[in-house]
């Protein structure tokens, strides 16, 4: 079994990455999955700007031609040398799993394979196959905890020779997390805003990342979970008029679905009802918000929560990669989630 813990990735990248040619990166943080895939690709030594050396495939490409992965991995490059096959959007597709198992039986000689997957549950087909193969390194990628976020902040601000006050750090941590690429981009935006200064103050964080009250964002998220279309549109209008980034609503909504996922798992593991779970695991929630979460917990199944979380993750990633589409992509996704909540409560 070849597997590392999420927090061990940096050490693995520096010391052991050359011992493997096949990597499966998975987890709920799509931005972190994508970032780590890029770091692994950089360590292969393959020219990433050479179309003859790098083959990027979406999982849909393999669905049309299930044998393509094996053919690509075992074929010789047009001009010789090593090559990299990079697959995105994987889940538990049988044709992918079968190809991966076949390629893991015999070490690849002139190719590397990177597979970006979503949040694979323990025992899922792709994860089980990857973890059982000695030639495959599986890399879990979970949402950053406070330690990782602090490290990210220090690295990005340090590159601009910026310090940060404790109050500003606390305010910034409250506004990021959930998606590594999105978090990194927000901190870089803050660093650019404060370029030329010595220290980032709390008001800088508020001005550039979230200059509206958190209450407005909470109102929007509550309306989304409750399926309240009019309440959602009203909250979004307030957020827009205050010039708050709509991305913050998208991120807050994702955090709520991640919480729902945790609560739902507790319900199913221990055979509890929604009120019982809220009593034990929802103590930190504001009393006004508890009934909304409890109702959502009754209405959303584990599968639908996972599916919606993946959709929100994809929207966050898209908004960070193509910021010109940030508002429209976020609004479309949030509106869709609101409508789904409304249908479930009808």
Long-range contacts (C-beta under 8 A, 24 or more apart in sequence): 1-131, 1-132, 1-134, 2-131, 2-133, 2-134, 2-135, 2-136, 2-137, 2-138, 3-131, 3-137, 3-138, 3-140, 4-137, 4-138, 4-139, 4-140, 5-140, 6-139, 6-140, 6-141, 6-142, 7-148, 9-36, 9-139, 9-141, 12-137, 12-139, 13-39, 13-40, 13-43, 17-43, 18-43, 20-135, 20-136, 20-137, 21-107, 21-108, 21-111, 21-112, 21-113, 21-135, 22-100, 22-103, 22-104, 22-108, 22-112, 22-113, 22-115, 22-133, 22-135, 22-136, 22-137, 23-112, 23-113, 23-114, 23-115, 23-136, 23-137, 23-138, 23-139, 24-90, 24-100, 24-115, 24-117, 24-126, 24-127, 24-130, 24-136, 24-137, 24-138, 24-139, 25-114, 25-115, 25-116, 25-117, 25-138, 25-139, 25-141, 26-116, 26-117, 26-118, 26-119, 26-120, 26-126, 26-127, 26-138, 26-139, 26-140, 26-141, 27-118, 27-119, 27-120, 27-140, 27-141, 27-142, 28-118, 28-119, 28-141, 28-142, 28-143, 28-258, 28-309, 28-313, 29-141, 29-142, 29-143, 29-144, 29-178, 29-179, 29-180, 29-313, 30-118, 30-179, 30-310, 30-313, 30-314, 30-316, 30-317, 31-179, 31-180, 31-181, 31-182, 31-183, 31-184, 31-313, 31-316, 31-317, 31-320, 32-141, 32-142, 32-143, 32-144, 32-179, 32-180, 32-181, 33-116, 33-117, 33-118, 33-141, 34-116, 34-180, 34-181, 34-317, 35-180, 35-181, 35-184, 36-139, 36-141, 37-86, 37-114, 37-116, 40-114, 40-139, 41-84, 41-86, 41-112, 41-114, 44-82, 44-84, 44-112, 45-82, 46-82, 46-83, 46-84, 46-112, 48-84, 52-77, 52-78, 52-79, 52-83, 53-77, 53-81, 53-82, 53-83, 53-84, 54-83, 54-84, 54-86, 55-83, 55-84, 55-85, 55-86, 56-86, 56-87, 56-88, 57-85, 57-86, 57-87, 57-88, 58-87, 58-88, 58-89, 59-87, 59-88, 59-89, 59-90, 59-91, 59-93, 59-96, 60-89, 62-87, 62-93, 62-95, 62-96, 62-99, 63-93, 63-95, 66-95, 66-98, 66-99, 67-99, 69-96, 69-99, 69-100, 69-103, 69-113, 70-99, 70-102, 70-103, 72-111, 73-103, 73-108, 73-111, 73-113, 74-111, 76-110, 77-110, 81-110, 82-110, 82-111, 82-112, 83-110, 83-111, 83-112, 84-111, 84-112, 84-113, 84-114, 85-111, 85-112, 85-113, 85-114, 86-114, 86-116, 87-113, 87-114, 87-115, 87-116, 88-116, 89-116, 89-118, 90-115, 90-116, 90-117, 90-118, 90-126, 91-117, 91-118, 91-120, 91-126, 92-120, 92-124, 92-125, 92-126, 93-126, 94-125, 96-126, 97-125, 97-126, 97-129, 100-126, 100-129, 100-130, 100-133, 100-136, 101-129, 101-133, 103-135, 104-129, 104-133, 104-134, 104-135, 104-136, 105-135, 107-135, 108-135, 118-310, 119-306, 119-309, 119-310, 141-180, 143-177, 143-178, 143-179, 143-258, 144-177, 144-178, 144-180, 144-183, 146-173, 149-173, 149-176, 149-177, 149-183, 152-176, 152-180, 152-183, 152-184, 152-187, 153-187, 156-184, 156-187, 156-188, 156-191, 157-187, 157-190, 157-191, 157-200, 159-191, 160-191, 160-192, 160-194, 160-195, 162-191, 162-194, 162-195, 162-197, 162-198, 162-199, 162-200, 163-198, 163-199, 163-200, 164-199, 164-200, 165-199, 165-200, 165-201, 165-202, 167-201, 167-202, 168-200, 168-201, 168-202, 168-204, 168-205, 171-202, 171-205, 171-206, 172-200, 172-205, 172-209, 174-214, 175-205, 175-209, 175-210, 175-248, 175-251, 176-209, 176-251, 177-251, 177-255, 178-251, 178-254, 178-255, 178-258, 178-316, 179-251, 179-254, 179-313, 179-316, 179-317, 179-320, 181-317, 181-320, 181-321, 182-247, 182-251, 182-316, 182-317, 182-319, 182-320, 185-320, 209-245, 209-248, 210-244, 210-245, 210-248, 211-242, 211-243, 211-244, 212-238, 212-239, 212-242, 212-243, 212-244, 216-242, 216-244, 217-244, 217-248, 217-249, 217-252, 218-252, 218-289, 220-249, 220-252, 220-253, 220-334, 221-249, 221-252, 221-253, 221-256, 222-289, 222-292, 223-338, 224-253, 224-334, 224-337, 224-338, 224-341, 225-256, 225-292, 225-293, 225-295, 225-296, 225-341, 226-292, 226-295, 226-296, 226-341, 226-345, 227-338, 227-339, 227-340, 227-341, 227-342, 227-343, 227-344, 227-345, 227-346, 228-338, 228-342, 229-338, 229-339, 229-342, 232-334, 232-335, 232-338, 236-331, 236-334, 245-326, 246-326, 246-327, 246-330, 246-331, 246-334, 247-316, 247-319, 247-326, 247-330, 249-330, 249-334, 250-312, 250-315, 250-316, 250-319, 250-330, 250-333, 250-334, 251-316, 253-312, 253-334, 253-337, 254-309, 254-312, 254-313, 254-316, 256-293, 257-305, 257-308, 257-309, 257-312, 258-309, 259-293, 260-293, 260-296, 260-297, 260-300, 260-305, 261-302, 261-305, 261-306, 261-309, 263-293, 263-297, 264-297, 264-300, 264-301, 264-302, 264-305, 265-302, 267-297, 268-302, 274-298, 295-345, 296-341, 299-341, 299-344, 299-345, 300-344, 304-340, 308-337, 308-340, 311-336, 311-337, 312-337
